Amino acid sequence: MLNHTRIQGLKQKATPYKVADRDGLYLLVHPSGAKGWRFDYRHAGRRKTLSFGPLKDVTLAKARQRLADARAELADGRDPSVVRRAERQRVKTAAANTFEAVAREWLAKQIKLAPATVTKITWLFEGYLFPQIGRRPIAQIEAPELLAALQHIERRGRHETAHRTKQIAGQVFRYAIATGRATRDPSWD
């Protein structure tokens, strides 16, 4: 098994080489001197390798924890690389489906609106909603978050603006529901 002292003593060679730890976990040492954690396993009769990251970012303890997590996935009959890929895709999709991204897409589809109306809606979005909830995934925005953004507008004495902003936010949420990126409209709450 590896320990901190043994890892520090590893030297680079002309070809990549492996230094085993346990249960399929090993440290791959590259000719450049870079070191990375890997895990070899078999799933559905096929040999696979999973990378846990470079040594500079992932400690031995963290690599062993990731090994335990991957082995638990295997014990449940799931392929850890498929689980990781699905999680990465979920995070990527959530990042692409922020309130701001969906609102801009919705606004681009409003071709029947007058240019002055588009300018006003853009002003509402950029001035009030985007700073408060713009970076949040639209499916995760709850009614209290939207209420806090609207109350921020009301505290400035702009009650009609808050009402309009709520209406437009509701249209964006309903668009997100129609396109499968959200399941409910918190503006009704």
Secondary structure by P-SEA (a helix, b strand, c coil): cccaaaaaacccccbbbbbbccccbbbbbccccbbbbbbbbccccbbbbbbccccccccaaaaaaaaaaaaaaaaacccaaaaaaaaaaaaaaaaaacaaaaaaaaaaacccccaaaaaaaaaaaaacccccccccccccccaaaaaaaaaaaaaaccaaaaaaaaaaaaaaaaaaaaacccccccccc
